[in-house]
Amino acid sequence: VTLTGTQFVERGGMIQLQCNATGGLQIAEEIDWFKDGNIISGPRYKDYVIFTYRSYEQGALVSTLQVDRANASHAGTYVCRSSYNKLKDIAVQVLVADSSNVKR
């Protein structure tokens, strides 16, 4: 299992994380996403879009988690877990810059 994607994002920016479950004798059945220890599902997580597909050429199950407009509540530790209980985590920081800052 590999997990790549956005680790630092400005408020209002996009978070995109990709979990790739490869190897083993069979392609994983599913991938679950967690944020700060809680599974991402239900109305509480309406900001999140999860897209999953199988790549038979690579023998992989690939899942992408996306947040279009990040805010401070989206910061935290994200975990992807394959159906074979292999997991990876990534920390995401949402940067809240003062609007008076001058971009250099």
N, C-alpha and C positions, 0 to 999 in steps of 0.2 A: 504494500500500500504506500503510495506517495501522495503528499498533500502540498500543493503550491498555490500561490496567489497573493492577494493584497495584504500587506502587513501594516502599512501606514496609509491612511486616506484622510483627506481634508473633509470636514463636515460638508455634506451635500454631494460628496463624490460617490463613486461606485466601489463596492466591495465585490470581488469575484474570487472564489476559491474553487480549486479543482482537485478532486480526489480520484486517484487512479488505482484500482485494485487489479493487479495482474499476477500471473504465476499460479502455481498450484495445478491440480489435475483438472479442475473445472472452473469456469468463470463464476465469480461470486454471484449469489442470487440478488442481493440488495446492498445498498449502502445507507447507513443512518447518519444523520448529522446532529451534533450536540453543540450547545453554546453554554459555557460555564456549568457543565454537568447536566443540563436539561435537554431532552430531545426536542428538536425543532419540528413542531407540528401543532396544529390547531390555530384558532383565531389570534392567539397572543403573538404568533410569529407571521402575521399577514404581510409584513415587509419583505419576507424572504421568498425567493423563487428558486426551486430546485429542479434541475433538469438532469436526467440520467439516461445513458444509452450503453448498449453493448457493442464492443468492437471485436468481432470474431477474428479479424486478421491479427490483432494484437493479443487476443485471448484476455481481454480486459473488460471490466465494468467501470465506466467513467461517470462521475457525478459532479455537477457544477452547482454551487450555491452562490446566489447573487442578491445583493441589496443595491437598489438603484440610487437611493439618496440616504447616505449614511448619516446618523447622528450619534451623539455620545452613548446612547443606549445600545448601539451595535458593537461597541468596543468589548473585547473579552477574549476568552480562549475557545476556539472552535475545534471540534474533534470529528473526524470521519471514521466510521467503523464499518468494516465489511461484514458480510454474513458469516465469515470464518473467524470473527472476533479479532481480526488484525486492525490496529488503529494507529492514527497519526494525529498530532495536534499542531495548531498554529495560533499565535497570539496576534490579534488585530488591534491596532491603536487608531482611534479617530481623533484627528488633530483639530482643535478648536482655536483657530488663530483670531486675534483681535482684528476687526475689519479695518482698523487704522494702520495696520502693518503695511509697509511698502514692499512689494515683491521685488526681488533683486534679480 
